[in-house]
Amino acid sequence: LSAVISKAPKSSLMAQLTTLITRLQRHLGQPSCLARSALYVTLSTLVKSASEDVIQYVPTLLSIWVDGLATSEWTDRKAAAEGFEQLVKILGQAMVPYRGEVLTVLNSHKFDK
């Protein structure tokens, strides 16, 4: 799925961005989901492909990745942290309003691998 998203035309992604983020969030929230790390990577790829156009989805994306950082699986936490990093790299100064939440999350996980 990540490969498809990375090669898709940006106009197609923008048309389906809300649907894609909503579906990924729903699947990640399922207790029976066995491929969370792959879905976090897919979400990260989506953010990278959509670049600054994801600004309106920042609260949703932050909640998804905060939940990912709270899981017990190391691979899930790593994938969520990498997606989180991708979002901050792309949006830069646009993340300033979320600085408090970001710092709280990062400080609570600073001793993780």
FENJO-V597299 format. One record per backbone hydrogen bond with DSSP energy under -0.5 kcal/mol. CO is the residue of the C=O (numbers start at 1). NH is the residue of the N-H. Records with the same first field share a line. If there is no record, write none. Layout:
CO->NH ; NH
This chain:
1->5
2->6
3->7
4->8
5->8
9->12 ; 13
10->14
11->15
12->16
13->17
14->17
16->20
17->21
18->22
19->23
20->24
21->25
22->26
23->27
24->28
25->29
26->30
27->30
30->33
35->39
36->40
37->41
38->42
39->43
40->44
41->45
42->46
43->47
44->48
45->49
46->50
47->51
50->53
51->54
52->55
54->57
55->58
57->61
58->62
59->63
60->64
61->65
62->66
63->67
64->68
65->69
66->70
68->71
73->77
74->78
75->79
76->80
77->81
78->82
79->83
80->84
81->85
82->86
83->87
84->88
85->89
86->90
87->91
88->92
91->94
92->95
93->96
95->98
96->99
98->102
99->103
100->104
101->105
102->106
103->107
104->108
105->109
106->109
107->110
109->112
